[in-house]
Amino acid sequence: MVSRKVKIVNATGLHLRPAGVLCETAMKYKAKVTFTTDNHYEANAKSVLGVLGACVKAGEEITIICDGEDEAAALEDIVNSIESGLGE
């Protein structure tokens, strides 16, 4: 299992479009991908509803957690995607 904290740079947080991009990125990997917020909410990063349910705002930090055979590659790709604004 690997994890890393990352700051949400999107001006409007994780609304539908960036949540979809996050899910698409996570679904490319076999590893289980979840994230936790500062208020201890845990969400499945492969579920758009799970990501939206976390209500992550701009500037908040989340901890990405990957567990499985391709966990390192998944973590690196997801963190890079978030840091680049998830397509926005």
A tleap script that builds the chain and sets N, CA, C and O, in Angstrom:
source leaprc.protein.ff14SB
mol = sequence {
  NMET VAL SER ARG LYS VAL LYS ILE VAL ASN
  ALA THR GLY LEU HIE LEU ARG PRO ALA GLY
  VAL LEU CYS GLU THR ALA MET LYS TYR LYS
  ALA LYS VAL THR PHE THR THR ASP ASN HIE
  TYR GLU ALA ASN ALA LYS SER VAL LEU GLY
  VAL LEU GLY ALA CYS VAL LYS ALA GLY GLU
  GLU ILE THR ILE ILE CYS ASP GLY GLU ASP
  GLU ALA ALA ALA LEU GLU ASP ILE VAL ASN
  SER ILE GLU SER GLY LEU GLY CGLU
}
set mol.1.N position { 0.847 -1.183 0.000 }
set mol.1.CA position { 0.000 0.000 0.000 }
set mol.1.C position { 0.889 1.242 0.000 }
set mol.1.O position { 1.858 1.329 0.754 }
set mol.2.N position { 0.540 2.198 -0.860 }
set mol.2.CA position { 1.256 3.471 -0.933 }
set mol.2.C position { 0.240 4.602 -0.829 }
set mol.2.O position { -0.917 4.453 -1.222 }
set mol.3.N position { 0.690 5.735 -0.294 }
set mol.3.CA position { -0.214 6.878 -0.176 }
set mol.3.C position { 0.574 8.171 -0.279 }
set mol.3.O position { 1.784 8.201 -0.057 }
set mol.4.N position { -0.138 9.245 -0.622 }
set mol.4.CA position { 0.473 10.569 -0.708 }
set mol.4.C position { -0.601 11.631 -0.572 }
set mol.4.O position { -1.708 11.490 -1.094 }
set mol.5.N position { -0.252 12.707 0.145 }
set mol.5.CA position { -1.161 13.858 0.251 }
set mol.5.C position { -0.993 14.729 -0.983 }
set mol.5.O position { 0.114 14.899 -1.496 }
set mol.6.N position { -2.106 15.278 -1.452 }
set mol.6.CA position { -2.082 16.161 -2.613 }
set mol.6.C position { -3.134 17.245 -2.417 }
set mol.6.O position { -4.206 16.996 -1.866 }
set mol.7.N position { -2.815 18.435 -2.870 }
set mol.7.CA position { -3.722 19.578 -2.725 }
set mol.7.C position { -4.568 19.721 -3.992 }
set mol.7.O position { -4.061 19.603 -5.108 }
set mol.8.N position { -5.858 19.976 -3.802 }
set mol.8.CA position { -6.775 20.171 -4.928 }
set mol.8.C position { -6.590 21.600 -5.449 }
set mol.8.O position { -6.823 22.568 -4.725 }
set mol.9.N position { -6.169 21.718 -6.710 }
set mol.9.CA position { -5.877 23.033 -7.287 }
set mol.9.C position { -7.037 23.604 -8.091 }
set mol.9.O position { -7.011 24.780 -8.455 }
set mol.10.N position { -8.055 22.792 -8.373 }
set mol.10.CA position { -9.199 23.273 -9.141 }
set mol.10.C position { -9.933 24.367 -8.371 }
set mol.10.O position { -10.213 24.209 -7.182 }
set mol.11.N position { -10.244 25.465 -9.037 }
set mol.11.CA position { -10.880 26.612 -8.388 }
set mol.11.C position { -12.237 26.275 -7.784 }
set mol.11.O position { -12.661 26.905 -6.816 }
set mol.12.N position { -12.922 25.280 -8.353 }
set mol.12.CA position { -14.248 24.914 -7.848 }
set mol.12.C position { -14.250 23.564 -7.140 }
set mol.12.O position { -15.317 23.000 -6.899 }
set mol.13.N position { -13.077 23.038 -6.802 }
set mol.13.CA position { -12.989 21.758 -6.111 }
set mol.13.C position { -13.283 20.592 -7.033 }
set mol.13.O position { -13.172 20.709 -8.254 }
set mol.14.N position { -13.659 19.464 -6.442 }
set mol.14.CA position { -13.936 18.258 -7.230 }
set mol.14.C position { -15.415 18.181 -7.594 }
set mol.14.O position { -16.167 17.392 -7.022 }
set mol.15.N position { -15.823 19.011 -8.552 }
set mol.15.CA position { -17.191 18.935 -9.070 }
set mol.15.C position { -17.235 17.849 -10.142 }
set mol.15.O position { -16.262 17.112 -10.304 }
set mol.16.N position { -18.327 17.735 -10.867 }
set mol.16.CA position { -18.560 16.590 -11.751 }
set mol.16.C position { -17.459 16.331 -12.785 }
set mol.16.O position { -17.001 15.196 -12.918 }
set mol.17.N position { -17.034 17.348 -13.506 }
set mol.17.CA position { -16.052 17.121 -14.572 }
set mol.17.C position { -14.708 16.620 -14.031 }
set mol.17.O position { -14.223 15.587 -14.494 }
set mol.18.N position { -14.087 17.319 -13.061 }
set mol.18.CA position { -12.821 16.785 -12.554 }
set mol.18.C position { -12.986 15.460 -11.793 }
set mol.18.O position { -12.067 14.641 -11.774 }
set mol.19.N position { -14.138 15.249 -11.174 }
set mol.19.CA position { -14.391 13.968 -10.502 }
set mol.19.C position { -14.397 12.841 -11.529 }
set mol.19.O position { -13.875 11.757 -11.267 }
set mol.20.N position { -14.981 13.091 -12.692 }
set mol.20.CA position { -14.996 12.104 -13.770 }
set mol.20.C position { -13.606 11.793 -14.275 }
set mol.20.O position { -13.283 10.637 -14.549 }
set mol.21.N position { -12.772 12.827 -14.402 }
set mol.21.CA position { -11.391 12.626 -14.851 }
set mol.21.C position { -10.616 11.817 -13.814 }
set mol.21.O position { -9.844 10.925 -14.166 }
set mol.22.N position { -10.823 12.131 -12.542 }
set mol.22.CA position { -10.156 11.381 -11.470 }
set mol.22.C position { -10.555 9.909 -11.521 }
set mol.22.O position { -9.701 9.031 -11.400 }
set mol.23.N position { -11.832 9.638 -11.697 }
set mol.23.CA position { -12.321 8.260 -11.774 }
set mol.23.C position { -11.760 7.528 -12.992 }
set mol.23.O position { -11.345 6.374 -12.884 }
set mol.24.N position { -11.746 8.187 -14.138 }
set mol.24.CA position { -11.193 7.575 -15.351 }
set mol.24.C position { -9.739 7.199 -15.149 }
set mol.24.O position { -9.308 6.121 -15.558 }
set mol.25.N position { -8.984 8.085 -14.520 }
set mol.25.CA position { -7.572 7.814 -14.272 }
set mol.25.C position { -7.421 6.629 -13.324 }
set mol.25.O position { -6.609 5.737 -13.572 }
set mol.26.N position { -8.190 6.612 -12.250 }
set mol.26.CA position { -8.103 5.529 -11.270 }
set mol.26.C position { -8.512 4.185 -11.864 }
set mol.26.O position { -7.931 3.158 -11.513 }
set mol.27.N position { -9.501 4.175 -12.757 }
set mol.27.CA position { -10.003 2.931 -13.329 }
set mol.27.C position { -9.033 2.272 -14.298 }
set mol.27.O position { -9.237 1.119 -14.679 }
set mol.28.N position { -7.988 2.974 -14.703 }
set mol.28.CA position { -6.982 2.382 -15.589 }
set mol.28.C position { -6.129 1.349 -14.856 }
set mol.28.O position { -5.395 0.592 -15.491 }
set mol.29.N position { -6.218 1.311 -13.539 }
set mol.29.CA position { -5.341 0.457 -12.735 }
set mol.29.C position { -6.125 -0.608 -11.989 }
set mol.29.O position { -7.294 -0.421 -11.654 }
set mol.30.N position { -5.457 -1.734 -11.734 }
set mol.30.CA position { -6.079 -2.834 -11.005 }
set mol.30.C position { -6.112 -2.561 -9.507 }
set mol.30.O position { -6.953 -3.110 -8.795 }
set mol.31.N position { -5.212 -1.724 -9.029 }
set mol.31.CA position { -5.117 -1.438 -7.595 }
set mol.31.C position { -6.405 -0.811 -7.077 }
set mol.31.O position { -7.112 -0.112 -7.804 }
set mol.32.N position { -6.692 -1.073 -5.813 }
set mol.32.CA position { -7.795 -0.397 -5.135 }
set mol.32.C position { -7.330 1.039 -4.883 }
set mol.32.O position { -6.252 1.256 -4.329 }
set mol.33.N position { -8.140 2.012 -5.290 }
set mol.33.CA position { -7.760 3.415 -5.138 }
set mol.33.C position { -8.834 4.132 -4.329 }
set mol.33.O position { -9.994 4.205 -4.734 }
set mol.34.N position { -8.426 4.657 -3.183 }
set mol.34.CA position { -9.333 5.421 -2.330 }
set mol.34.C position { -8.645 6.723 -1.952 }
set mol.34.O position { -7.452 6.901 -2.200 }
set mol.35.N position { -9.403 7.627 -1.352 }
set mol.35.CA position { -8.782 8.818 -0.784 }
set mol.35.C position { -9.520 9.212 0.476 }
set mol.35.O position { -10.702 8.913 0.646 }
set mol.36.N position { -8.802 9.886 1.356 }
set mol.36.CA position { -9.407 10.396 2.575 }
set mol.36.C position { -9.249 11.910 2.605 }
set mol.36.O position { -8.294 12.466 2.063 }
set mol.37.N position { -10.202 12.554 3.247 }
set mol.37.CA position { -10.167 14.009 3.386 }
set mol.37.C position { -9.716 14.355 4.804 }
set mol.37.O position { -9.560 13.476 5.652 }
set mol.38.N position { -9.511 15.642 5.044 }
set mol.38.CA position { -9.084 16.084 6.372 }
set mol.38.C position { -10.111 15.774 7.456 }
set mol.38.O position { -9.758 15.632 8.627 }
set mol.39.N position { -11.381 15.670 7.068 }
set mol.39.CA position { -12.406 15.351 8.074 }
set mol.39.C position { -12.690 13.838 8.130 }
set mol.39.O position { -13.753 13.416 8.585 }
set mol.40.N position { -11.718 13.025 7.657 }
set mol.40.CA position { -11.716 11.564 7.765 }
set mol.40.C position { -12.778 10.866 6.919 }
set mol.40.O position { -13.130 9.720 7.198 }
set mol.41.N position { -13.290 11.534 5.897 }
set mol.41.CA position { -14.211 10.893 4.959 }
set mol.41.C position { -13.367 10.043 4.008 }
set mol.41.O position { -12.361 10.525 3.488 }
set mol.42.N position { -13.753 8.804 3.774 }
set mol.42.CA position { -13.028 7.941 2.840 }
set mol.42.C position { -13.909 7.665 1.630 }
set mol.42.O position { -15.082 7.320 1.769 }
set mol.43.N position { -13.330 7.819 0.442 }
set mol.43.CA position { -14.102 7.636 -0.785 }
set mol.43.C position { -13.368 6.715 -1.748 }
set mol.43.O position { -12.138 6.676 -1.781 }
set mol.44.N position { -14.143 5.979 -2.527 }
set mol.44.CA position { -13.616 5.151 -3.604 }
set mol.44.C position { -13.337 6.073 -4.788 }
set mol.44.O position { -14.261 6.683 -5.326 }
set mol.45.N position { -12.082 6.181 -5.195 }
set mol.45.CA position { -11.715 7.080 -6.285 }
set mol.45.C position { -12.168 6.567 -7.649 }
set mol.45.O position { -12.046 7.278 -8.646 }
set mol.46.N position { -12.689 5.340 -7.705 }
set mol.46.CA position { -13.188 4.787 -8.966 }
set mol.46.C position { -14.693 5.000 -9.109 }
set mol.46.O position { -15.294 4.528 -10.074 }
set mol.47.N position { -15.303 5.701 -8.163 }
set mol.47.CA position { -16.746 5.956 -8.172 }
set mol.47.C position { -17.003 7.464 -8.223 }
set mol.47.O position { -16.614 8.192 -7.311 }
set mol.48.N position { -17.654 7.926 -9.281 }
set mol.48.CA position { -17.955 9.360 -9.395 }
set mol.48.C position { -18.808 9.816 -8.216 }
set mol.48.O position { -18.580 10.890 -7.659 }
set mol.49.N position { -19.791 9.000 -7.838 }
set mol.49.CA position { -20.647 9.376 -6.708 }
set mol.49.C position { -19.850 9.432 -5.405 }
set mol.49.O position { -20.101 10.286 -4.554 }
set mol.50.N position { -18.897 8.525 -5.256 }
set mol.50.CA position { -18.052 8.541 -4.069 }
set mol.50.C position { -17.199 9.792 -3.999 }
set mol.50.O position { -17.052 10.398 -2.938 }
set mol.51.N position { -16.634 10.177 -5.146 }
set mol.51.CA position { -15.791 11.380 -5.204 }
set mol.51.C position { -16.638 12.624 -4.935 }
set mol.51.O position { -16.240 13.488 -4.154 }
set mol.52.N position { -17.799 12.717 -5.576 }
set mol.52.CA position { -18.668 13.874 -5.366 }
set mol.52.C position { -19.163 13.942 -3.928 }
set mol.52.O position { -19.313 15.031 -3.374 }
set mol.53.N position { -19.418 12.789 -3.323 }
set mol.53.CA position { -19.910 12.732 -1.950 }
set mol.53.C position { -18.911 13.256 -0.928 }
set mol.53.O position { -19.286 13.631 0.182 }
set mol.54.N position { -17.637 13.280 -1.309 }
set mol.54.CA position { -16.606 13.776 -0.396 }
set mol.54.C position { -16.638 15.302 -0.264 }
set mol.54.O position { -16.084 15.858 0.685 }
set mol.55.N position { -17.285 15.971 -1.215 }
set mol.55.CA position { -17.432 17.440 -1.187 }
set mol.55.C position { -16.090 18.154 -0.977 }
set mol.55.O position { -15.957 19.005 -0.098 }
set mol.56.N position { -15.107 17.791 -1.796 }
set mol.56.CA position { -13.769 18.368 -1.662 }
set mol.56.C position { -13.742 19.749 -2.318 }
set mol.56.O position { -14.100 19.899 -3.487 }
set mol.57.N position { -13.323 20.732 -1.566 }
set mol.57.CA position { -13.272 22.118 -2.024 }
set mol.57.C position { -11.862 22.474 -2.515 }
set mol.57.O position { -10.897 21.758 -2.250 }
set mol.58.N position { -11.773 23.578 -3.226 }
set mol.58.CA position { -10.482 24.074 -3.710 }
set mol.58.C position { -9.555 24.334 -2.534 }
set mol.58.O position { -9.969 24.878 -1.511 }
set mol.59.N position { -8.300 23.939 -2.692 }
set mol.59.CA position { -7.301 24.188 -1.661 }
set mol.59.C position { -7.219 23.126 -0.578 }
set mol.59.O position { -6.274 23.127 0.211 }
set mol.60.N position { -8.193 22.217 -0.524 }
set mol.60.CA position { -8.157 21.146 0.476 }
set mol.60.C position { -7.117 20.104 0.085 }
set mol.60.O position { -6.814 19.922 -1.094 }
set mol.61.N position { -6.581 19.429 1.084 }
set mol.61.CA position { -5.660 18.329 0.840 }
set mol.61.C position { -6.391 17.009 1.041 }
set mol.61.O position { -7.174 16.849 1.978 }
set mol.62.N position { -6.120 16.068 0.142 }
set mol.62.CA position { -6.648 14.722 0.287 }
set mol.62.C position { -5.454 13.761 0.269 }
set mol.62.O position { -4.391 14.077 -0.266 }
set mol.63.N position { -5.652 12.600 0.858 }
set mol.63.CA position { -4.614 11.574 0.845 }
set mol.63.C position { -5.064 10.457 -0.085 }
set mol.63.O position { -6.061 9.783 0.175 }
set mol.64.N position { -4.324 10.268 -1.169 }
set mol.64.CA position { -4.604 9.201 -2.130 }
set mol.64.C position { -3.959 7.923 -1.603 }
set mol.64.O position { -2.792 7.927 -1.211 }
set mol.65.N position { -4.722 6.830 -1.596 }
set mol.65.CA position { -4.229 5.544 -1.100 }
set mol.65.C position { -4.444 4.499 -2.198 }
set mol.65.O position { -5.564 4.291 -2.665 }
set mol.66.N position { -3.350 3.848 -2.601 }
set mol.66.CA position { -3.419 2.815 -3.634 }
set mol.66.C position { -2.903 1.511 -3.055 }
set mol.66.O position { -1.874 1.490 -2.379 }
set mol.67.N position { -3.614 0.423 -3.319 }
set mol.67.CA position { -3.249 -0.877 -2.779 }
set mol.67.C position { -3.496 -1.945 -3.837 }
set mol.67.O position { -4.639 -2.199 -4.217 }
set mol.68.N position { -2.420 -2.567 -4.311 }
set mol.68.CA position { -2.554 -3.605 -5.329 }
set mol.68.C position { -1.303 -3.723 -6.161 }
set mol.68.O position { -0.293 -3.075 -5.887 }
set mol.69.N position { -1.378 -4.564 -7.187 }
set mol.69.CA position { -0.177 -4.898 -7.961 }
set mol.69.C position { 0.443 -3.716 -8.710 }
set mol.69.O position { 1.660 -3.689 -8.892 }
set mol.70.N position { -0.348 -2.750 -9.143 }
set mol.70.CA position { 0.190 -1.600 -9.875 }
set mol.70.C position { 0.025 -0.310 -9.075 }
set mol.70.O position { -0.176 0.763 -9.645 }
set mol.71.N position { 0.111 -0.423 -7.739 }
set mol.71.CA position { -0.154 0.703 -6.845 }
set mol.71.C position { 0.772 1.895 -7.062 }
set mol.71.O position { 0.314 3.037 -7.022 }
set mol.72.N position { 2.051 1.661 -7.288 }
set mol.72.CA position { 2.992 2.773 -7.441 }
set mol.72.C position { 2.684 3.581 -8.692 }
set mol.72.O position { 2.679 4.812 -8.656 }
set mol.73.N position { 2.426 2.892 -9.798 }
set mol.73.CA position { 2.100 3.582 -11.049 }
set mol.73.C position { 0.777 4.325 -10.919 }
set mol.73.O position { 0.644 5.448 -11.408 }
set mol.74.N position { -0.190 3.714 -10.272 }
set mol.74.CA position { -1.496 4.351 -10.076 }
set mol.74.C position { -1.350 5.626 -9.257 }
set mol.74.O position { -1.897 6.667 -9.620 }
set mol.75.N position { -0.615 5.546 -8.155 }
set mol.75.CA position { -0.439 6.712 -7.294 }
set mol.75.C position { 0.224 7.854 -8.050 }
set mol.75.O position { -0.222 8.999 -7.965 }
set mol.76.N position { 1.276 7.554 -8.781 }
set mol.76.CA position { 2.001 8.591 -9.520 }
set mol.76.C position { 1.109 9.257 -10.568 }
set mol.76.O position { 1.098 10.482 -10.690 }
set mol.77.N position { 0.363 8.450 -11.325 }
set mol.77.CA position { -0.511 8.980 -12.374 }
set mol.77.C position { -1.636 9.829 -11.780 }
set mol.77.O position { -1.941 10.902 -12.301 }
set mol.78.N position { -2.247 9.365 -10.708 }
set mol.78.CA position { -3.358 10.094 -10.095 }
set mol.78.C position { -2.878 11.406 -9.487 }
set mol.78.O position { -3.521 12.440 -9.665 }
set mol.79.N position { -1.759 11.377 -8.776 }
set mol.79.CA position { -1.223 12.609 -8.184 }
set mol.79.C position { -0.870 13.607 -9.273 }
set mol.79.O position { -1.184 14.791 -9.145 }
set mol.80.N position { -0.228 13.160 -10.333 }
set mol.80.CA position { 0.103 14.064 -11.445 }
set mol.80.C position { -1.153 14.643 -12.074 }
set mol.80.O position { -1.184 15.822 -12.424 }
set mol.81.N position { -2.178 13.835 -12.220 }
set mol.81.CA position { -3.445 14.310 -12.791 }
set mol.81.C position { -4.086 15.380 -11.914 }
set mol.81.O position { -4.564 16.394 -12.423 }
set mol.82.N position { -4.100 15.162 -10.605 }
set mol.82.CA position { -4.676 16.143 -9.687 }
set mol.82.C position { -3.873 17.429 -9.679 }
set mol.82.O position { -4.441 18.520 -9.716 }
set mol.83.N position { -2.546 17.307 -9.630 }
set mol.83.CA position { -1.687 18.487 -9.606 }
set mol.83.C position { -1.778 19.304 -10.890 }
set mol.83.O position { -1.513 20.506 -10.880 }
set mol.84.N position { -2.151 18.659 -11.995 }
set mol.84.CA position { -2.296 19.380 -13.274 }
set mol.84.C position { -3.710 19.917 -13.482 }
set mol.84.O position { -4.004 20.474 -14.539 }
set mol.85.N position { -4.592 19.757 -12.490 }
set mol.85.CA position { -5.919 20.353 -12.553 }
set mol.85.C position { -7.013 19.458 -13.080 }
set mol.85.O position { -8.121 19.940 -13.314 }
set mol.86.N position { -6.758 18.176 -13.279 }
set mol.86.CA position { -7.785 17.224 -13.744 }
set mol.86.C position { -8.509 17.722 -15.002 }
set mol.86.O position { -9.736 17.678 -15.088 }
set mol.87.N position { -7.734 18.186 -15.954 }
set mol.87.CA position { -8.293 18.578 -17.243 }
set mol.87.C position { -8.916 19.939 -17.309 }
set mol.87.O position { -9.520 20.285 -18.324 }
set mol.88.N position { -8.793 20.730 -16.262 }
set mol.88.CA position { -9.393 22.074 -16.280 }
set mol.88.C position { -8.329 23.132 -16.389 }
set mol.88.O position { -8.643 24.322 -16.419 }
savepdb mol mol.pdb
quit
